[in-house]
Amino acid sequence: MYRKFFSYYKPHKRLFVIDFSSAIIVAVLELFFPLAVQWFIDKLLPTGDWGMIVQVSVLLLLVYALSTLLNFIVNYLGHKLGINIETDMREELFTHVQRQSFRFFDNTKTGHIMSRITNDLFDIGEFAHHGPEDLFIAIMTFIGAFAIMFNVNPTLALIAVGMVPFLAWLVTFSNIKMNNAWKTMYGKIADVNGRVEDSVSGVRVVKSFTNEAFEIERFQEQNGFFRSAKLYAYKIMAGTHSSIYMMTRLLTLVVLVVGAWLSFNGKLSYGELVSFVLYTNVLIKPIDKISALLELYPKGMAGFKRFRELVEQAPEIQDRPNAQVVSHLNGDIAFHQVDFHYDTSKTVLEDISFDVRAGQTIAFVGPSGAGKTTICSLIPRFYEVSSGAITIDGIDVRDMTQASLRDQIGIVQQDVFLFTGTIRENIAYGKLGASEEAIREAAKKAHLEAFIAELPDGYDTQIGERGLKLSGGQKQRLAIARMFLKNPPILILDEATSALDTETEMIIQQSLTELAENRTTLVIAHRLATIRNADRVLVVTPNGIEEDGTYDELVAQNGIFAKLHHIQFRKGQAAQEYVAMSTHS
Ligand SMILES: Nc1ncnc2c1ncn2[C@@H]1O[C@H](COP(=O)(O)OP(=O)(O)OP(=O)(O)O)[C@@H](O)[C@H]1O
């Protein structure tokens, strides 16, 4: 873990060396300052040489100036080093998350991913800057100060150092308490965040049930817990700081009193006494530093451990070493005895075999939960088949690179995801870097032009978070425009129009039919009117593909599809039977 941690310093070696060496020089200057004061009082003052005093003072001023400059470097470049490491880690994590497969997102809460990428890494930068540097400087300063003190007066040095273990115990004990208090507080703020996220993203539900007061009450409760936890943490912190303050002043007082007694007995000069008091402060500083480190260490390392856990989780689906880049597929798709399960407890698909010829439109129908979406998710390799194989143009999808495979497949779903931004940006998402002309052409094909022309800002209109300012039909048309721009040979339409009213559905259906032209199209549909012109219909049930044929053939077979047909066009006994079957599955 530590070796891994230090490997993040490598790209910033130069920064680290400048920062670390500046910090060492500052510490050495601090270490020798009391000796200079001692020399000033004991040796220089009795000479009465004012000219020399001025010269020494100017020299000291220069040393101060150098020390100030180095302090600035340590503060600025040291933090820059920490921020750089934090940024590198955040980038690595985001890149890693982008490479993860669907199963990872199925099993990981969005909130957790967010907090790992943001909050968890906050303290790591601070720790990366202060950790090794402060620890080294603290040890160096402590040993250096003690050695000099011992050299000046061993008795007084031992008395001063003798009190340090008490101070160290106080610091360690308080830190354990403080860390627990911070941990509790972080837990409580995570609860507050969760509540805010829920209430804000579900605000439409809150308002429709007029449950605002209930939400406020729930929020107040969480906020109250957070307040108490934070207050407790600060109480512990105030207690710790006050105790340390008292102990360090006590140390100075003891040194002063014993030093004064030694001085009365001629065993310590005034200069030595002053330098001893100053050294006591130097001796205390490492304790302060280590105390701060003890606070930072668990926070930083806990975040780092969580970060590594995620980064070391290899993506489930990876390109094979000799995977080929497919630049254009015709779209001949075949499933060969495919089995699939999301988790080992339940097999979702068993022994599924079928093929689709390039350019055909094939529809999947069947009861909810039978596996239609799952079948379609396997083609772009969002999930890996458990056994069997899927081929496109005779090539196993596992032998293609994921990127080139997915470039050839377009998916339009019922739930269109749009990004915060403009209409132009959202269409262009289909093909990054597309020309303005191509974007407009795609919008035209998706029958979006008239709508965009009416908007005051046209293509620059902001569509709000996730396209909130657009209607369902407009969102769907935008998704279709995106697909026209992408222009893939294979198209998957997963209940693309089922959330729309009949009139809008008819209009969108027209665009989808145009989009499907000259492509292999797989349509998952609940409303059969939308698949009337499909080349083939496959009926998927929990038992597999039970029926396969043209629309009219399947109606004539009088099986499951015929019942489904009757439910939508006639109703009656068949409808009831179909509903019973769906509910059962
Ligand atoms: N990500 C997932 N993780 C675990 N199980 C899943 C996941 N997605 C779907 N399932 C399960 O797999 C089965 C098939 O789901 P799928 O979404 O493919 O069915 P469907 O036929 O498309 O249903 P619908 O018509 O309702 O959309 C269901 O039992 C479902 O609960």
The ligand as an SDF file (V2000), in Angstrom:
LIG
                    3D

 31 33  0  0  0  0  0  0  0  0999 V2000
  -28.9730   -5.5650  -14.4130 N   0  0  0  0  0  0  0  0  0  0  0  0
  -29.6180   -6.6330  -13.9750 C   0  0  0  0  0  0  0  0  0  0  0  0
  -29.1480   -7.3330  -12.9250 N   0  0  0  0  0  0  0  0  0  0  0  0
  -29.7990   -8.4290  -12.4750 C   0  0  0  0  0  0  0  0  0  0  0  0
  -30.9390   -8.9010  -13.0380 N   0  0  0  0  0  0  0  0  0  0  0  0
  -31.4530   -8.2270  -14.0880 C   0  0  0  0  0  0  0  0  0  0  0  0
  -30.8240   -7.0580  -14.6100 C   0  0  0  0  0  0  0  0  0  0  0  0
  -31.5620   -6.6160  -15.6550 N   0  0  0  0  0  0  0  0  0  0  0  0
  -32.5940   -7.4650  -15.7820 C   0  0  0  0  0  0  0  0  0  0  0  0
  -32.5330   -8.4270  -14.8380 N   0  0  0  0  0  0  0  0  0  0  0  0
  -33.4490   -9.5520  -14.6880 C   0  0  0  0  0  0  0  0  0  0  0  0
  -33.3570  -10.3090  -15.8750 O   0  0  0  0  0  0  0  0  0  0  0  0
  -34.6290  -10.7210  -16.3090 C   0  0  0  0  0  0  0  0  0  0  0  0
  -34.8710  -10.2660  -17.7560 C   0  0  0  0  0  0  0  0  0  0  0  0
  -34.9490   -8.8550  -17.7840 O   0  0  0  0  0  0  0  0  0  0  0  0
  -35.1090   -8.0220  -19.1300 P   0  0  0  0  0  0  0  0  0  0  0  0
  -35.0400   -6.5840  -18.7810 O   0  0  0  0  0  0  0  0  0  0  0  0
  -34.1750   -8.5280  -20.1420 O   0  0  0  0  0  0  0  0  0  0  0  0
  -36.5890   -8.4250  -19.5440 O   0  0  0  0  0  0  0  0  0  0  0  0
  -37.5180   -7.7950  -20.6520 P   0  0  0  0  0  0  0  0  0  0  0  0
  -38.1290   -8.9530  -21.3580 O   0  0  0  0  0  0  0  0  0  0  0  0
  -36.7910   -6.8000  -21.4690 O   0  0  0  0  0  0  0  0  0  0  0  0
  -38.5990   -7.0830  -19.7430 O   0  0  0  0  0  0  0  0  0  0  0  0
  -39.4840   -5.7560  -20.0260 P   0  0  0  0  0  0  0  0  0  0  0  0
  -40.3590   -6.0600  -21.1960 O   0  0  0  0  0  0  0  0  0  0  0  0
  -40.2710   -5.5600  -18.7730 O   0  0  0  0  0  0  0  0  0  0  0  0
  -38.5210   -4.6500  -20.2930 O   0  0  0  0  0  0  0  0  0  0  0  0
  -35.6390  -10.1580  -15.3200 C   0  0  0  0  0  0  0  0  0  0  0  0
  -35.9610  -11.1970  -14.4060 O   0  0  0  0  0  0  0  0  0  0  0  0
  -34.8920   -9.0720  -14.6110 C   0  0  0  0  0  0  0  0  0  0  0  0
  -35.3040   -8.9630  -13.2660 O   0  0  0  0  0  0  0  0  0  0  0  0
  1  2  1  0
  2  3  1  0
  2  7  2  0
  3  4  2  0
  4  5  1  0
  5  6  2  0
  6  7  1  0
  6 10  1  0
  7  8  1  0
  8  9  2  0
  9 10  1  0
 10 11  1  0
 11 12  1  0
 11 30  1  0
 12 13  1  0
 13 14  1  0
 13 28  1  0
 14 15  1  0
 15 16  1  0
 16 17  2  0
 16 18  1  0
 16 19  1  0
 19 20  1  0
 20 21  2  0
 20 22  1  0
 20 23  1  0
 23 24  1  0
 24 25  2  0
 24 26  1  0
 24 27  1  0
 28 29  1  0
 28 30  1  0
 30 31  1  0
M  END
$$$$
